Amino acid sequence: MRPLEDFMNSLTDMDWGWWPVLFLRPPKDKDIDNIVLLKMTSFFGPVTGLLVFLVRLKRMASVTAAGIALHVLLGCVLFFLMYKVTFAVFWNRRARRLRSNQTQYEPLA
């Protein structure tokens, strides 16, 4: 599991993967919580939904505003869930490990 975690975290450590929301990336010892993930989803979710819409466009009988809105909504839900069970899991595992290492070596007062 650790090699997969290292690989996934190497991807999330790259600045280009966070563009244009690089300012949302927490320090490596902080979790990606639902608040951060919702902020990321507000940008990447609609983009995901529109990409799915464009891929399905040729097979659609008609294009409606409701259909586009549904794709955008589903893109948001899918982005949130997929990121939550993949990248955020591995990021948070590393964050917990880093926090435990910090407290392990802090001098006692």
C-alpha positions in Angstrom: 0.0 0.0 0.0 2.9 2.4 0.7 4.2 2.4 -2.9 0.7 3.3 -4.1 0.4 6.0 -1.5 3.8 7.4 -2.5 2.8 7.5 -6.1 -0.5 9.2 -5.5 1.1 11.7 -3.2 3.8 12.4 -5.8 1.0 13.4 -8.1 -0.7 15.6 -5.6 2.6 17.3 -4.7 2.9 18.7 -8.2 1.8 22.3 -8.6 0.3 21.7 -12.1 -2.3 19.3 -10.6 -3.6 22.0 -8.4 -3.7 24.8 -11.0 -5.7 27.1 -10.7 -6.5 26.4 -7.1 -2.9 26.0 -5.8 -3.7 28.3 -2.9 -6.1 25.5 -1.6 -3.4 22.9 -1.2 -2.8 22.3 2.5 0.6 21.7 4.0 1.7 18.1 3.8 1.0 17.5 7.5 -2.6 18.8 7.2 -5.6 16.8 6.0 -7.6 17.4 2.9 -10.9 17.8 4.6 -14.4 18.2 3.1 -14.2 22.0 3.2 -11.0 22.0 1.0 -12.5 19.3 -1.2 -15.7 21.3 -1.7 -13.7 24.3 -2.7 -11.8 22.2 -5.2 -15.0 20.7 -6.4 -16.5 24.1 -7.1 -13.9 24.5 -9.9 -13.1 21.0 -11.1 -16.6 19.5 -10.7 -18.3 21.7 -13.4 -15.3 21.1 -15.7 -15.6 17.4 -15.2 -19.3 17.5 -15.9 -18.9 19.6 -19.0 -16.2 17.2 -20.3 -18.6 14.2 -19.8 -21.3 16.2 -21.5 -19.1 16.8 -24.5 -18.1 13.2 -24.7 -21.8 12.1 -24.7 -23.0 14.9 -27.0 -23.0 12.9 -30.2 -25.2 10.2 -28.6 -27.7 12.6 -27.2 -31.1 13.0 -28.9 -31.5 16.6 -27.8 -29.6 19.2 -25.8 -31.4 21.0 -23.0 -30.4 23.4 -20.3 -31.6 20.8 -17.8 -29.4 18.2 -19.4 -26.3 20.4 -19.2 -27.1 21.3 -15.6 -27.5 17.6 -14.7 -24.1 16.8 -16.2 -22.5 19.7 -14.3 -24.2 18.5 -11.0 -23.2 14.9 -11.6 -19.6 16.0 -12.5 -19.4 17.8 -9.1 -20.7 14.8 -7.3 -18.4 12.4 -9.2 -15.3 14.6 -8.7 -15.9 15.0 -5.0 -16.5 11.2 -4.4 -13.6 10.1 -6.6 -11.1 12.5 -5.1 -12.3 11.7 -1.6 -11.7 7.9 -2.0 -8.4 8.2 -3.9 -6.1 11.2 -3.6 -7.5 12.5 -0.3 -7.2 9.1 1.4 -3.5 8.9 0.5 -2.8 12.6 1.3 -4.5 12.2 4.7 -2.6 9.0 5.5 0.7 10.8 4.9 -0.5 13.9 6.9 -1.3 11.6 9.9 2.1 10.0 9.7 3.9 13.3 9.5 1.9 14.7 12.4 2.7 11.7 14.5 6.4 12.0 13.6 6.3 15.7 14.7 4.8 15.0 18.1 7.1 12.1 18.6 10.2 14.3 18.3 8.9 17.5 20.0 10.8 18.2 23.3 8.7 18.0 26.4 8.3 21.2 28.4 
